[in-house]
Amino acid sequence: LVSALGACGTNAPTAVILQKDNKEWRLVLKRRLRGSVSCPLKDLYDVQETGLCGYGGAGFPTGSPSWQLSFADDRTWIFTLQAHATFLKTLTDICKLTGHPLLQELQILSKALV
């Protein structure tokens, strides 16, 4: 069933949005034929660049490179974006504004992409 769902595109990530609610920044993962999932940015504790072999609870890689985000509640998202480097730059900029603990790691990762 899982491979059949993947083959027809169910749960395929369609967008990742960084948005500010009333008080906090959130990441929103939009998925094909499934509801969106959302997590507060403050709960993000790991960001990894992956290839096609990534596996996560929400989404899956549709190309390479892909991103794997891990959150404090053991949720994992995996997705591929056309604007791969732009996502990292935007995430890094927002983490700088908020003083997020991943800022230094994201800055190192950003330099590696150049």
C-alpha positions as CSV (number, residue, x, y, z in Angstrom):
1,L,0.0,0.0,0.0
2,V,2.8,2.5,0.8
3,S,4.5,2.0,-2.5
4,A,1.2,2.3,-4.3
5,L,0.5,5.6,-2.6
6,G,3.9,6.9,-3.5
7,A,3.5,5.8,-7.1
8,C,0.3,7.7,-7.5
9,G,1.8,10.8,-5.8
10,T,-0.3,10.7,-2.6
11,N,1.5,12.5,0.2
12,A,3.9,14.0,-2.3
13,P,5.2,17.4,-1.0
14,T,3.9,20.3,-3.1
15,A,5.2,23.2,-1.1
16,V,7.0,24.2,2.1
17,I,6.0,27.5,3.6
18,L,7.7,29.5,6.3
19,Q,5.0,31.7,7.9
20,K,4.7,33.9,10.9
21,D,1.5,33.4,13.0
22,N,0.5,35.9,15.7
23,K,3.5,35.0,17.9
24,E,5.8,32.5,16.2
25,W,7.3,31.3,13.0
26,R,5.9,28.0,11.6
27,L,6.9,25.6,8.9
28,V,4.0,24.2,6.8
29,L,4.4,21.2,4.5
30,K,1.7,21.0,1.9
31,R,1.1,17.6,0.4
32,R,-0.8,16.2,-2.6
33,L,-4.1,14.6,-1.7
34,R,-3.4,14.9,2.0
35,G,-3.8,17.7,4.5
36,S,-1.0,20.1,5.3
37,V,1.2,19.5,8.3
38,S,2.6,22.3,10.4
39,C,5.3,22.6,13.1
40,P,6.6,25.6,15.1
41,L,10.1,26.7,13.9
42,K,11.3,26.5,17.6
43,D,10.7,22.7,17.5
44,L,13.0,22.2,14.5
45,Y,16.2,20.5,15.8
46,D,17.9,19.1,12.7
47,V,18.2,19.9,9.0
48,Q,19.9,17.5,6.7
49,E,20.5,17.5,2.9
50,T,19.6,14.0,1.6
51,G,19.3,12.2,-1.7
52,L,16.6,10.0,-3.1
53,C,17.0,7.5,-0.2
54,G,15.4,9.6,2.5
55,Y,12.5,8.3,4.5
56,G,10.3,10.4,6.7
57,G,6.9,10.5,8.4
58,A,5.5,13.3,6.1
59,G,6.5,13.6,2.5
60,F,9.2,11.8,0.5
61,P,12.0,12.8,-1.9
62,T,10.9,13.4,-5.4
63,G,14.4,14.3,-6.7
64,S,17.9,14.9,-5.5
65,P,19.0,16.8,-3.5
66,S,16.2,16.8,-0.9
67,W,15.8,18.2,2.6
68,Q,15.1,16.2,5.8
69,L,13.7,18.2,8.7
70,S,13.5,16.7,12.2
71,F,11.3,18.2,15.0
72,A,11.4,17.8,18.7
73,D,8.3,15.6,18.8
74,D,10.1,13.0,16.6
75,R,8.3,14.1,13.4
76,T,10.3,14.0,10.2
77,W,9.6,15.7,6.9
78,I,11.3,14.9,3.6
79,F,10.8,17.0,0.5
80,T,12.5,18.1,-2.7
81,L,12.3,21.7,-3.9
82,Q,13.1,23.3,-7.2
83,A,14.5,26.3,-5.2
84,H,16.7,24.0,-3.0
85,A,19.3,26.7,-2.1
86,T,16.7,29.5,-1.7
87,F,14.9,27.4,0.9
88,L,18.1,27.1,2.9
89,K,18.8,30.8,2.6
90,T,15.3,31.8,3.7
91,L,15.4,29.3,6.7
92,T,18.8,30.6,7.7
93,D,17.7,34.3,7.5
94,I,14.6,33.6,9.7
95,C,16.7,31.6,12.2
96,K,19.0,34.6,12.4
97,L,16.1,36.9,13.1
98,T,14.7,34.5,15.8
99,G,18.0,33.5,17.4
100,H,17.3,29.8,16.6
101,P,19.9,27.4,18.0
102,L,20.4,25.8,14.5
103,L,21.7,29.1,13.0
104,Q,25.4,28.2,13.1
105,E,24.7,24.8,11.6
106,L,22.6,26.3,8.8
107,Q,25.2,28.9,8.0
108,I,27.8,26.1,7.6
109,L,25.4,24.2,5.4
110,S,24.8,27.3,3.3
111,K,28.5,27.8,2.7
112,A,28.8,24.1,1.6
113,L,26.1,24.7,-1.1
114,V,27.9,27.5,-2.8
